[in-house]
Amino acid sequence: MKFADFVDSTLVLYFYPEDDTPGCTKQACDLRDSWRELQSKVELFGVSTDSIESHQEFIKKHGLPFPLLSDSDQEIVKAYQVWAEKSSIDGERRMGTERTTYLIGPDRKIKAILKRVKPAEHVTQLLKALGS
């Protein structure tokens, strides 16, 4: 995928931690359920460090109508500054993807950054940022 492939399109890159976990599934399924409204406004891509195979299973299992990009080498998450130290439930510190969404206009300028998105609030925040 290259930005040049989407001339005159508004792009949404939504970064999420891991396929098929409760929060990530809620977020992806809410986007799926709002697809009719979103697809006429944006080109939407989910991004995580999971493998292509994991993404394919996640898409199939939940009927996701948008692509998921595999960033297993962490190039994209680092470039968008969403690769961060996180704490697990048991207090263990590790690096991972911070749930963040970038809205990029047709002029390729960042129009909005939705940081530390709560899965249940993501679609509402995204539609608000799109002016819907």
C-alpha positions in Angstrom: 0.0 0.0 0.0 1.2 3.5 -0.9 -0.5 6.8 -0.3 -0.3 7.4 -4.0 -2.8 4.5 -4.5 -5.5 6.6 -2.7 -5.5 9.9 -4.5 -8.3 12.2 -3.3 -9.2 9.8 -0.5 -9.4 10.4 3.2 -7.5 7.7 5.0 -8.0 6.2 8.4 -5.2 4.2 10.0 -6.4 2.6 13.2 -3.7 1.0 15.3 -4.7 -1.7 17.7 -2.7 -4.1 19.9 -3.7 -7.6 18.9 -6.1 -9.6 16.8 -9.0 -11.4 18.5 -8.6 -10.0 21.9 -11.7 -8.6 23.6 -11.0 -4.9 23.1 -9.6 -5.2 19.6 -12.5 -7.5 18.6 -15.1 -5.0 20.0 -13.3 -2.1 18.1 -13.1 -4.0 14.8 -16.7 -5.3 15.0 -18.0 -1.8 15.7 -16.2 -0.5 12.6 -17.7 -3.4 10.7 -21.1 -2.6 11.9 -20.7 1.1 10.9 -19.1 0.2 7.5 -22.0 1.4 5.4 -21.6 4.9 6.8 -17.8 4.8 6.9 -17.0 3.3 3.4 -18.4 6.3 1.6 -16.2 8.7 3.5 -12.9 7.0 4.1 -10.4 4.3 3.1 -10.0 2.4 6.4 -7.0 0.2 7.4 -6.4 -1.5 10.7 -2.7 -1.9 11.6 -1.1 -4.2 14.2 2.1 -6.1 14.6 0.3 -9.4 14.2 1.1 -11.7 11.2 -0.7 -11.7 7.9 -2.1 -15.2 8.8 -3.5 -13.9 12.1 -5.1 -11.0 10.2 -6.7 -13.3 7.7 -8.2 -15.4 10.5 -9.4 -12.3 12.3 -11.0 -10.9 9.1 -12.7 -14.3 8.3 -13.9 -15.0 11.9 -15.6 -11.6 12.3 -16.5 -10.7 8.7 -14.4 -7.6 8.5 -14.9 -5.6 5.3 -11.7 -3.6 5.5 -8.1 -4.6 5.2 -5.7 -5.2 8.1 -2.0 -4.4 7.6 0.7 -6.5 9.2 3.5 -4.5 10.7 5.5 -7.4 12.2 8.8 -5.4 12.0 7.2 -2.4 13.8 8.1 0.1 11.1 4.7 1.7 10.8 3.9 1.7 14.5 7.2 3.4 15.3 6.8 5.9 12.4 3.3 6.9 13.8 4.7 6.9 17.3 2.2 4.4 18.7 4.8 1.8 19.8 5.0 2.4 23.5 5.8 0.8 26.8 2.6 -0.7 28.3 1.6 -2.4 31.6 -0.1 -5.7 31.6 -2.8 -6.6 34.2 -0.2 -8.3 36.3 2.0 -5.1 36.2 4.6 -6.5 33.8 6.0 -3.7 31.5 6.5 -4.4 27.8 6.4 -2.7 24.4 3.2 -2.8 22.4 0.9 -0.8 20.2 -1.1 2.0 21.7 -4.7 2.1 20.5 -4.6 5.2 18.3 -6.3 6.4 15.1 -5.0 8.7 12.5 -7.3 10.6 10.1 -5.4 11.7 7.0 -7.0 14.1 4.5 -6.8 13.9 0.7 -4.0 16.5 0.9 -2.0 13.9 3.0 -2.0 16.1 6.1 -3.0 14.7 9.4 -6.5 16.0 10.2 -6.9 14.3 13.6 -5.2 11.9 16.0 -7.4 9.9 18.3 -5.2 8.8 21.1 -5.7 5.9 23.6 -9.1 5.2 22.0 -11.5 3.2 24.1 -12.9 0.4 21.8 -16.6 1.1 22.6 -16.1 4.8 21.8 -14.0 4.6 18.7 -16.7 4.8 16.0 -18.4 7.8 17.7 -15.0 9.6 18.0 -14.1 8.8 14.4 -17.5 10.0 13.0 -17.1 13.2 15.1 -13.6 13.8 13.7 -15.0 13.2 10.2 -17.7 15.8 10.8 -20.6 13.3 10.6 
